[in-house]
Amino acid sequence: MSDCAAQLDASLYDQINAMASRLLHDRNGLGDLISSIGDDLSAREDALNDLERTVRALRDEHFVQRAAHLRSYIGLEDGNPQDRLAAVATQLVEQAENAENLSVPAIAAVFTAHPTFALADHVYDLLTERAENPEKPLPCLQTHRRDAPPTLAHEQALALAAILRGRDALDALTACLIQEMSSRWAGEADHVDPAPVVLASWVGFDTDGRNDIGWWDTIRIRLELKLAQLQRLETGLATLGLQDSALAMRVRRAIEAVNTQHASCPIGRDATPLEIQTFAQTLIFHREKALLDARELLPLFRDAMSALSSDRDATLHLRTLRAGFITHGLGIAHIHTRLNAAQIYNVARTRLGLMDDPALPSRRRVLLAKIDEALSDLSPRAVDFGSLLVEPASAARLMMTMAQILKHIDSGTPIRFLIAETESGYTLLATLWLARLFGIQDHQIEISPLFETESALENGETILEEAFHSPHWRAYLRANGRLSLQFGYSDSGRYVGQLAATNLVERLRNRTLALLKEHDLEDVALTLFDTHGESIGRGAHPFTLRQRLNYFSPARTRIAMLEAGVNCRVETAFQGGDGYTLFGTNALAASTIATLAEHVADVPKKMDDPIYARPDFAADFFSTIAIDMGTLVDDPGYAALLSAFGPSLIDKTGSRPSARQSDTATVTRITHPSQLRAIPNNAILQQLGWWANVLHGLGNAAQRHPDTFEQFAKGSPRFREAMDFARQALAHSDLAVLRATIRQLDPGLWLDRAAQAKDEESRQHLLTISRGLEILRFWVSAPAMFRRIQTDHIALRAAWPDAPQMDVREKLLHAIRFALIDRLWVLSTHIPYFGPRNTLTREAITNLILCLDVPRALHLLEDLFPVSGPSISNLDFGEPGDAGEECGFTREHEQIFKPLKRHFDLMREVGVAIMHANRAFG
């Protein structure tokens, strides 16, 4: 038992068990329990103290379970990670035809800074430490929430810490590989740097949808990655006693130069031309000293190796250092940049005068011909930092930034260029034109379309084929040697359903292979990057990392690639706070890297899955889900459900800026899910207790083929993996919880309560809530939407009667939150009347609180009702005066505003507890 649990009174657990029993056995247990908790909060002053202890106890229970799941997820229970690394190294060497095969990366871990930093840093640390050591005591913490959203710099620091642990684990794998290679090939493999697993990052380089990352921020972060790589090498050389070697002295000179470059890089939102001039001159003046290509050090590595030739252990260590350094280039990890296709179109429009919309098929052929013509008649432009300073187009600025990184920081490592919302082959050709325009060589940029929307996944083959028809694109692929594709699950999952999205991705991969064969490009390597995260709301398999890798890189696809002779690298994203926990300690990082390497080594030999023999069933089943999910997304009630409480249920979890809010009391409403980002969308569904993006449409699809559904759920490994997503979603979804949300928003419920009120004052408070909900009009469309979901779920339960259900203690958390919301709303009706101030009225404040935007409401109330007036007792105003009375609003703060904040904070803590139960955010 943890320290914190040991300190809790047994009576608390008795109370929790009693409340859980009511939910389990009473027909109207949820509604009755919500009312009971609410009545207690109204009647007893110390009831909130008890409820806070209850929430913390439930939160910690789920936290412990989450840590245990993290431990099993990465296979830490499968054996000592170091032993696993040694075993998989042996397997990889035995399978390799020659040593050079092991120098080609086969899998990559990509660190991204999606807004999933939902917990305080020390809580993430505690989670990973507990996962590593289940006996670690759990301290009693008041909250697991962050003090404030992370900044970009903070996200970068957290990513870097995770990457460094990942690099340590890679070194352990590399050392084992080198030993096995030396045993098998003796001196023949001495020059080979094994690299089956590599690391990459797009933290600070993802500019899609944000304008708070200046191009100098991107360059500064890139310099920091270079500095970390050089410092890592310097430390390793010192450990070997090589601090006075020519190699170490050259590395120290480079570190000094990079530090000078970094110190001159501007910081902040704006930079003056003079600051940019100084930075440009400093960067360029020191670039040779700072190194431009990791391979420049190879001769010095050889000299240092000769000095250690008699010491096998030291030689092994130095070869390990060399492999990590050369593989990752002049950066602690490879980098990915990202922007939106629309930004590419803007540049082509302004620089080439291409005004047609590529989304219109009738005009696309014209655009493709014109961009081909532009590629044929292209004169590269010289890029300097002055060009960056005056360039208004974001896509041009990012491409220029890449050109400057390649010229002045690392010319030997290609940069991945991800393009979100790619809808046409024109997008790829226009990107190639822009890269060549700014002098980037074909081998230095990996242009990668992101297929995430339903349209892109459905038409991905056409998009690629449009590009393949261009001789410029085919020449680029041959020069680069690699076709990079990226598949997104967050947006596709929320629009077409998570299950249908994965089916579309697998189909597009197979079509891509067919295109390579058709265009005689099978000698071009393929990179398949899946940007799912640690939650099934973002596409990752919920049970183990091994299953996750097998799910997005299924045996059928891998066998097809092997048979075609196409070299294929798979990549997987580790997103934000959740993803970094898989690298949260050295042991966790080693276990994660071992699992990635084991996936590479586990080469499938055959595939007998019966679902592939029934393409008719698969096509109908998954298209039914996609159609139903599309209908739900367009249902006004679904937008109302997401908008009612919306992001107010959750803390802000990333540095990406949210929509600007004014100091007025206007309620921000969404009219369609597209107005929410994918991760908040998913997080809201999880907090509402109904994972529609995974479940909706599944009942209808199963009902259409009940016998086949049951047959494949038992006999098809691939279909069973898909149903694992539904199992996880159903284990954290409950129709009664969703129904309670709909009822909470119904003005009629509050009218009924008003009719039963015991006194006039209470009646008026309840009528105020009813009037506010009437104005917000969530009740108009939400009930019909609920019936749509309920109908589908009834069909699912009929086809799958033993499907999982929400655990009663998780359901208890929802009940507590409903009671807290009730109390928040009633407290809001006690706010004193004040005369309208421009658009600010008491009704507007009440409506903010009905939408749970309590922080903004309290901010406005503190201005309206200050605790005290200014002190004037020691001031002389030149004449007698005693007409004024010092007057503040202490009573309102103590009896209304502070309780509002306290109830709201506890409501958010309930959200953290639910997140622990779900095991991820969004």
Solvent accessible surface area in square Angstrom, and as a share of the most:
residue,aa,sasa,rsa
1,M,195,0.87
2,S,10,0.07
3,D,74,0.38
4,C,8,0.05
5,A,25,0.19
6,A,67,0.52
7,Q,132,0.58
8,L,42,0.21
9,D,79,0.41
10,A,74,0.57
11,S,55,0.36
12,L,1,0.01
13,Y,55,0.21
14,D,91,0.47
15,Q,90,0.40
16,I,0,0.00
17,N,73,0.38
18,A,57,0.44
19,M,30,0.13
20,A,7,0.05
21,S,48,0.31
22,R,83,0.30
23,L,13,0.07
24,L,115,0.57
25,H,137,0.61
26,D,65,0.33
27,R,249,0.91
28,N,91,0.47
29,G,3,0.03
30,L,17,0.08
31,G,30,0.29
32,D,63,0.33
33,L,1,0.01
34,I,14,0.07
35,S,55,0.35
36,S,43,0.28
37,I,13,0.07
38,G,14,0.14
39,D,95,0.49
40,D,53,0.27
41,L,15,0.08
42,S,73,0.47
43,A,86,0.66
44,R,91,0.33
45,E,176,0.79
46,D,70,0.37
47,A,4,0.03
48,L,14,0.07
49,N,69,0.36
50,D,39,0.20
51,L,13,0.07
52,E,31,0.14
53,R,82,0.30
54,T,5,0.03
55,V,0,0.00
56,R,53,0.19
57,A,2,0.02
58,L,0,0.00
59,R,1,0.00
60,D,13,0.07
61,E,41,0.19
62,H,9,0.04
63,F,0,0.00
64,V,45,0.26
65,Q,106,0.47
66,R,11,0.04
67,A,1,0.01
68,A,58,0.45
69,H,39,0.17
70,L,13,0.07
71,R,49,0.18
72,S,46,0.30
73,Y,12,0.05
74,I,1,0.01
75,G,5,0.05
76,L,16,0.08
77,E,109,0.49
78,D,86,0.45
79,G,34,0.32
80,N,82,0.42
81,P,17,0.11
82,Q,96,0.42
83,D,95,0.49
84,R,20,0.07
85,L,0,0.00
86,A,43,0.33
87,A,63,0.49
88,V,3,0.02
89,A,0,0.00
90,T,44,0.25
91,Q,74,0.33
92,L,9,0.05
93,V,4,0.02
94,E,120,0.54
95,Q,82,0.36
96,A,11,0.08
97,E,148,0.66
98,N,60,0.31
99,A,7,0.05
100,E,83,0.37
101,N,72,0.37
102,L,11,0.05
103,S,44,0.28
104,V,59,0.34
105,P,22,0.14
106,A,27,0.21
107,I,0,0.00
108,A,1,0.01
109,A,0,0.00
110,V,0,0.00
111,F,0,0.00
112,T,0,0.00
113,A,16,0.12
114,H,30,0.13
115,P,21,0.13
116,T,0,0.00
117,F,0,0.00
118,A,3,0.02
119,L,0,0.00
120,A,10,0.08
121,D,44,0.23
122,H,103,0.46
123,V,0,0.00
124,Y,19,0.07
125,D,79,0.41
126,L,13,0.07
127,L,3,0.01
128,T,6,0.03
129,E,69,0.31
130,R,31,0.11
131,A,0,0.00
132,E,72,0.32
133,N,71,0.36
134,P,60,0.38
135,E,146,0.65
136,K,57,0.24
137,P,69,0.43
138,L,3,0.01
139,P,60,0.38
140,C,64,0.38
141,L,37,0.18
142,Q,135,0.60
143,T,56,0.33
144,H,2,0.01
145,R,44,0.16
146,R,34,0.12
147,D,157,0.81
148,A,60,0.47
149,P,58,0.37
150,P,6,0.04
151,T,85,0.49
152,L,28,0.14
153,A,75,0.58
154,H,58,0.26
155,E,1,0.01
156,Q,12,0.06
157,A,56,0.43
158,L,45,0.22
159,A,1,0.01
160,L,40,0.20
161,A,37,0.29
162,A,0,0.00
163,I,2,0.01
164,L,59,0.29
165,R,67,0.24
166,G,0,0.00
167,R,6,0.02
168,D,68,0.35
169,A,6,0.04
170,L,10,0.05
171,D,27,0.14
172,A,27,0.21
173,L,2,0.01
174,T,12,0.07
175,A,24,0.18
176,C,25,0.15
177,L,0,0.00
178,I,4,0.02
179,Q,100,0.44
180,E,55,0.25
181,M,0,0.00
182,S,42,0.27
183,S,95,0.62
184,R,112,0.41
185,W,36,0.13
186,A,67,0.52
187,G,50,0.48
188,E,128,0.57
189,A,0,0.00
190,D,72,0.37
191,H,122,0.54
192,V,6,0.03
193,D,21,0.11
194,P,3,0.02
195,A,7,0.05
196,P,7,0.05
197,V,5,0.03
198,V,1,0.00
199,L,0,0.00
200,A,3,0.03
201,S,2,0.01
202,W,4,0.01
203,V,2,0.01
204,G,3,0.03
205,F,0,0.00
206,D,11,0.06
207,T,25,0.15
208,D,20,0.10
209,G,43,0.42
210,R,31,0.11
211,N,124,0.64
212,D,40,0.21
213,I,17,0.09
214,G,20,0.20
215,W,19,0.07
216,W,22,0.08
217,D,13,0.07
218,T,2,0.01
219,I,0,0.00
220,R,35,0.13
221,I,7,0.04
222,R,9,0.03
223,L,1,0.00
224,E,47,0.21
225,L,3,0.01
226,K,0,0.00
227,L,26,0.13
228,A,14,0.11
229,Q,1,0.01
230,L,0,0.00
231,Q,75,0.33
232,R,43,0.16
233,L,3,0.02
234,E,49,0.22
235,T,88,0.51
236,G,8,0.08
237,L,0,0.00
238,A,50,0.39
239,T,96,0.56
240,L,33,0.16
241,G,52,0.50
242,L,17,0.08
243,Q,82,0.36
244,D,112,0.58
245,S,25,0.16
246,A,54,0.42
247,L,1,0.00
248,A,1,0.00
249,M,96,0.43
250,R,40,0.15
251,V,0,0.00
252,R,87,0.32
253,R,120,0.44
254,A,0,0.00
255,I,17,0.08
256,E,103,0.46
257,A,0,0.00
258,V,0,0.00
259,N,65,0.33
260,T,53,0.31
261,Q,0,0.00
262,H,51,0.23
263,A,87,0.67
264,S,30,0.20
265,C,6,0.04
266,P,12,0.08
267,I,137,0.70
268,G,39,0.38
269,R,166,0.60
270,D,120,0.62
271,A,15,0.12
272,T,72,0.42
273,P,95,0.59
274,L,126,0.63
275,E,83,0.37
276,I,4,0.02
277,Q,92,0.41
278,T,71,0.41
279,F,0,0.00
280,A,13,0.10
281,Q,107,0.48
282,T,25,0.14
283,L,1,0.00
284,I,72,0.37
285,F,163,0.68
286,H,35,0.16
287,R,67,0.25
288,E,113,0.50
289,K,53,0.22
290,A,0,0.00
291,L,1,0.00
292,L,28,0.14
293,D,26,0.13
294,A,4,0.03
295,R,136,0.50
296,E,84,0.38
297,L,2,0.01
298,L,47,0.24
299,P,65,0.41
300,L,42,0.21
301,F,0,0.00
302,R,138,0.50
303,D,89,0.46
304,A,5,0.04
305,M,29,0.13
306,S,78,0.50
307,A,78,0.61
308,L,22,0.11
309,S,85,0.55
310,S,111,0.72
311,D,66,0.34
312,R,211,0.77
313,D,114,0.59
314,A,12,0.09
315,T,30,0.17
316,L,34,0.17
317,H,64,0.29
318,L,0,0.00
319,R,14,0.05
320,T,6,0.03
321,L,17,0.09
322,R,14,0.05
323,A,1,0.01
324,G,11,0.10
325,F,4,0.02
326,I,36,0.18
327,T,27,0.16
328,H,4,0.02
329,G,4,0.04
330,L,0,0.00
331,G,0,0.00
332,I,0,0.00
333,A,1,0.01
334,H,35,0.16
335,I,7,0.03
336,H,4,0.02
337,T,0,0.00
338,R,25,0.09
339,L,1,0.01
340,N,27,0.14
341,A,1,0.01
342,A,52,0.40
343,Q,40,0.18
344,I,2,0.01
345,Y,31,0.12
346,N,67,0.34
347,V,0,0.00
348,A,0,0.00
349,R,78,0.28
350,T,105,0.61
351,R,86,0.31
352,L,62,0.31
353,G,46,0.44
354,L,14,0.07
355,M,134,0.60
356,D,32,0.17
357,D,68,0.35
358,P,5,0.03
359,A,62,0.48
360,L,91,0.45
361,P,103,0.65
362,S,93,0.60
363,R,93,0.34
364,R,38,0.14
365,R,196,0.71
366,V,49,0.28
367,L,1,0.00
368,L,31,0.15
369,A,62,0.48
370,K,86,0.37
371,I,0,0.00
372,D,36,0.18
373,E,119,0.53
374,A,16,0.12
375,L,11,0.05
376,S,83,0.53
377,D,121,0.63
378,L,40,0.20
379,S,85,0.55
380,P,88,0.55
381,R,140,0.51
382,A,103,0.80
383,V,12,0.07
384,D,82,0.42
385,F,5,0.02
386,G,37,0.35
387,S,27,0.18
388,L,1,0.00
389,L,55,0.27
390,V,117,0.67
391,E,19,0.09
392,P,115,0.73
393,A,20,0.16
394,S,41,0.26
395,A,0,0.00
396,A,0,0.00
397,R,75,0.28
398,L,12,0.06
399,M,0,0.00
400,M,8,0.03
401,T,1,0.01
402,M,0,0.00
403,A,4,0.03
404,Q,2,0.01
405,I,1,0.01
406,L,6,0.03
407,K,83,0.35
408,H,8,0.04
409,I,1,0.01
410,D,2,0.01
411,S,39,0.25
412,G,26,0.25
413,T,18,0.10
414,P,51,0.32
415,I,4,0.02
416,R,8,0.03
417,F,0,0.00
418,L,0,0.00
419,I,0,0.00
420,A,5,0.04
421,E,89,0.40
422,T,0,0.00
423,E,51,0.23
424,S,0,0.00
425,G,0,0.00
426,Y,3,0.01
427,T,0,0.00
428,L,0,0.00
429,L,1,0.01
430,A,1,0.01
431,T,0,0.00
432,L,1,0.00
433,W,10,0.03
434,L,1,0.00
435,A,1,0.00
436,R,47,0.17
437,L,15,0.07
438,F,9,0.04
439,G,37,0.36
440,I,6,0.03
441,Q,100,0.44
442,D,23,0.12
443,H,104,0.46
444,Q,23,0.10
445,I,1,0.00
446,E,20,0.09
447,I,2,0.01
448,S,0,0.00
449,P,0,0.00
450,L,2,0.01
451,F,0,0.00
452,E,21,0.09
453,T,30,0.18
454,E,74,0.33
455,S,53,0.34
456,A,0,0.00
457,L,1,0.01
458,E,72,0.32
459,N,71,0.36
460,G,0,0.00
461,E,51,0.23
462,T,68,0.40
463,I,3,0.02
464,L,0,0.00
465,E,48,0.22
466,E,30,0.13
467,A,0,0.00
468,F,0,0.00
469,H,115,0.52
470,S,3,0.02
471,P,77,0.49
472,H,34,0.15
473,W,0,0.00
474,R,77,0.28
475,A,53,0.41
476,Y,2,0.01
477,L,1,0.00
478,R,121,0.44
479,A,60,0.47
480,N,25,0.13
481,G,30,0.29
482,R,30,0.11
483,L,1,0.00
484,S,2,0.01
485,L,0,0.00
486,Q,0,0.00
487,F,0,0.00
488,G,0,0.00
489,Y,2,0.01
490,S,14,0.09
491,D,36,0.19
492,S,0,0.00
493,G,0,0.00
494,R,15,0.05
495,Y,48,0.18
496,V,1,0.00
497,G,1,0.01
498,Q,0,0.00
499,L,2,0.01
500,A,2,0.01
501,A,0,0.00
502,T,5,0.03
503,N,40,0.20
504,L,13,0.06
505,V,3,0.02
506,E,17,0.08
507,R,87,0.32
508,L,2,0.01
509,R,2,0.01
510,N,44,0.23
511,R,75,0.28
512,T,0,0.00
513,L,9,0.04
514,A,53,0.41
515,L,2,0.01
516,L,0,0.00
517,K,102,0.43
518,E,117,0.52
519,H,32,0.14
520,D,102,0.53
521,L,0,0.00
522,E,57,0.26
523,D,114,0.59
524,V,3,0.02
525,A,13,0.10
526,L,0,0.00
527,T,0,0.00
528,L,1,0.01
529,F,0,0.00
530,D,0,0.00
531,T,11,0.07
532,H,1,0.01
533,G,0,0.00
534,E,25,0.11
535,S,5,0.04
536,I,3,0.02
537,G,2,0.02
538,R,0,0.00
539,G,2,0.02
540,A,1,0.01
541,H,1,0.00
542,P,7,0.05
543,F,63,0.26
544,T,41,0.24
545,L,0,0.00
546,R,101,0.37
547,Q,54,0.24
548,R,1,0.00
549,L,1,0.01
550,N,51,0.26
551,Y,7,0.03
552,F,5,0.02
553,S,3,0.02
554,P,6,0.04
555,A,39,0.30
556,R,95,0.35
557,T,4,0.02
558,R,46,0.17
559,I,27,0.14
560,A,30,0.23
561,M,6,0.03
562,L,105,0.52
563,E,143,0.64
564,A,19,0.15
565,G,60,0.57
566,V,8,0.05
567,N,75,0.38
568,C,37,0.22
569,R,20,0.07
570,V,12,0.07
571,E,2,0.01
572,T,0,0.00
573,A,0,0.00
574,F,0,0.00
575,Q,2,0.01
576,G,0,0.00
577,G,4,0.04
578,D,4,0.02
579,G,0,0.00
580,Y,15,0.06
581,T,9,0.05
582,L,3,0.02
583,F,0,0.00
584,G,16,0.16
585,T,20,0.12
586,N,99,0.51
587,A,25,0.19
588,L,0,0.00
589,A,0,0.00
590,A,2,0.02
591,S,0,0.00
592,T,0,0.00
593,I,0,0.00
594,A,0,0.00
595,T,3,0.02
596,L,0,0.00
597,A,0,0.00
598,E,36,0.16
599,H,14,0.06
600,V,25,0.14
601,A,1,0.01
602,D,86,0.45
603,V,46,0.26
604,P,25,0.16
605,K,167,0.71
606,K,152,0.64
607,M,56,0.25
608,D,113,0.58
609,D,16,0.08
610,P,49,0.31
611,I,10,0.05
612,Y,47,0.18
613,A,81,0.63
614,R,87,0.32
615,P,92,0.58
616,D,90,0.47
617,F,1,0.00
618,A,18,0.14
619,A,60,0.47
620,D,38,0.20
621,F,0,0.00
622,F,17,0.07
623,S,51,0.33
624,T,12,0.07
625,I,1,0.00
626,A,15,0.11
627,I,119,0.61
628,D,27,0.14
629,M,0,0.00
630,G,25,0.24
631,T,60,0.35
632,L,0,0.00
633,V,7,0.04
634,D,98,0.51
635,D,16,0.08
636,P,93,0.58
637,G,0,0.00
638,Y,2,0.01
639,A,4,0.03
640,A,10,0.08
641,L,4,0.02
642,L,0,0.00
643,S,12,0.08
644,A,0,0.00
645,F,6,0.03
646,G,2,0.02
647,P,74,0.47
648,S,18,0.11
649,L,3,0.01
650,I,16,0.08
651,D,29,0.15
652,K,82,0.35
653,T,8,0.04
654,G,1,0.01
655,S,20,0.13
656,R,27,0.10
657,P,61,0.38
658,S,83,0.53
659,A,84,0.65
660,R,231,0.84
661,Q,106,0.47
662,S,60,0.39
663,D,108,0.56
664,T,49,0.28
665,A,7,0.05
666,T,91,0.53
667,V,29,0.16
668,T,92,0.54
669,R,99,0.36
670,I,27,0.14
671,T,105,0.61
672,H,56,0.25
673,P,3,0.02
674,S,63,0.41
675,Q,106,0.47
676,L,18,0.09
677,R,109,0.40
678,A,13,0.10
679,I,7,0.04
680,P,29,0.18
681,N,1,0.01
682,N,1,0.01
683,A,2,0.01
684,I,0,0.00
685,L,3,0.01
686,Q,9,0.04
687,Q,5,0.02
688,L,8,0.04
689,G,0,0.00
690,W,9,0.03
691,W,5,0.02
692,A,1,0.01
693,N,5,0.02
694,V,2,0.01
695,L,3,0.02
696,H,9,0.04
697,G,0,0.00
698,L,0,0.00
699,G,0,0.00
700,N,47,0.24
701,A,0,0.00
702,A,0,0.00
703,Q,105,0.47
704,R,131,0.48
705,H,45,0.20
706,P,70,0.44
707,D,115,0.60
708,T,19,0.11
709,F,3,0.01
710,E,91,0.41
711,Q,102,0.45
712,F,2,0.01
713,A,18,0.14
714,K,145,0.61
715,G,42,0.41
716,S,0,0.00
717,P,68,0.42
718,R,27,0.10
719,F,1,0.01
720,R,90,0.33
721,E,34,0.15
722,A,5,0.04
723,M,1,0.00
724,D,15,0.08
725,F,1,0.00
726,A,0,0.00
727,R,60,0.22
728,Q,11,0.05
729,A,0,0.00
730,L,1,0.00
731,A,27,0.21
732,H,17,0.08
733,S,4,0.03
734,D,24,0.12
735,L,26,0.13
736,A,29,0.22
737,V,1,0.00
738,L,0,0.00
739,R,91,0.33
740,A,15,0.11
741,T,2,0.01
742,I,17,0.09
743,R,126,0.46
744,Q,10,0.04
745,L,2,0.01
746,D,58,0.30
747,P,5,0.03
748,G,28,0.26
749,L,27,0.13
750,W,1,0.00
751,L,85,0.42
752,D,84,0.44
753,R,74,0.27
754,A,3,0.03
755,A,81,0.63
756,Q,146,0.65
757,A,18,0.14
758,K,200,0.85
759,D,71,0.37
760,E,97,0.43
761,E,111,0.50
762,S,43,0.28
763,R,73,0.27
764,Q,79,0.35
765,H,29,0.13
766,L,26,0.13
767,L,44,0.22
768,T,30,0.17
769,I,0,0.00
770,S,4,0.03
771,R,133,0.49
772,G,5,0.05
773,L,1,0.01
774,E,74,0.33
775,I,115,0.58
776,L,10,0.05
777,R,134,0.49
778,F,1,0.00
779,W,79,0.28
780,V,74,0.42
781,S,26,0.17
782,A,1,0.01
783,P,46,0.29
784,A,52,0.40
785,M,0,0.00
786,F,15,0.06
787,R,139,0.51
788,R,96,0.35
789,I,3,0.01
790,Q,50,0.22
791,T,92,0.53
792,D,16,0.08
793,H,19,0.08
794,I,109,0.55
795,A,11,0.08
796,L,2,0.01
797,R,53,0.19
798,A,81,0.63
799,A,25,0.19
800,W,26,0.09
801,P,106,0.67
802,D,122,0.63
803,A,6,0.04
804,P,42,0.26
805,Q,128,0.57
806,M,15,0.07
807,D,78,0.40
808,V,30,0.17
809,R,50,0.18
810,E,4,0.02
811,K,33,0.14
812,L,0,0.00
813,L,0,0.00
814,H,3,0.01
815,A,0,0.00
816,I,0,0.00
817,R,11,0.04
818,F,10,0.04
819,A,0,0.00
820,L,0,0.00
821,I,3,0.02
822,D,16,0.08
823,R,53,0.19
824,L,0,0.00
825,W,0,0.00
826,V,32,0.19
827,L,10,0.05
828,S,0,0.00
829,T,11,0.06
830,H,70,0.31
831,I,1,0.00
832,P,32,0.20
833,Y,151,0.57
834,F,15,0.06
835,G,38,0.36
836,P,92,0.58
837,R,128,0.47
838,N,156,0.80
839,T,98,0.57
840,L,22,0.11
841,T,38,0.22
842,R,68,0.25
843,E,97,0.44
844,A,20,0.16
845,I,0,0.00
846,T,6,0.04
847,N,20,0.10
848,L,1,0.01
849,I,0,0.00
850,L,1,0.01
851,C,10,0.06
852,L,0,0.00
853,D,26,0.13
854,V,0,0.00
855,P,70,0.44
856,R,25,0.09
857,A,0,0.00
858,L,17,0.08
859,H,95,0.43
860,L,10,0.05
861,L,0,0.00
862,E,94,0.42
863,D,102,0.53
864,L,13,0.06
865,F,11,0.05
866,P,58,0.36
867,V,76,0.44
868,S,75,0.48
869,G,26,0.25
870,P,114,0.72
871,S,88,0.57
872,I,84,0.43
873,S,88,0.57
874,N,144,0.74
875,L,111,0.55
876,D,133,0.69
877,F,139,0.58
878,G,70,0.67
879,E,134,0.60
880,P,135,0.85
881,G,78,0.75
882,D,136,0.70
883,A,104,0.80
884,G,70,0.67
885,E,156,0.70
886,E,121,0.54
887,C,92,0.55
888,G,28,0.27
889,F,64,0.27
890,T,75,0.44
891,R,133,0.49
892,E,18,0.08
893,H,18,0.08
894,E,87,0.39
895,Q,105,0.47
896,I,8,0.04
897,F,8,0.03
898,K,116,0.49
899,P,31,0.20
900,L,0,0.00
901,K,110,0.47
902,R,94,0.34
903,H,11,0.05
904,F,6,0.03
905,D,43,0.22
906,L,10,0.05
907,M,0,0.00
908,R,28,0.10
909,E,8,0.04
910,V,0,0.00
911,G,3,0.03
912,V,6,0.03
913,A,0,0.00
914,I,0,0.00
915,M,8,0.04
916,H,1,0.00
917,A,7,0.06
918,N,5,0.03
919,R,62,0.23
920,A,3,0.02
921,F,7,0.03
922,G,0,0.00
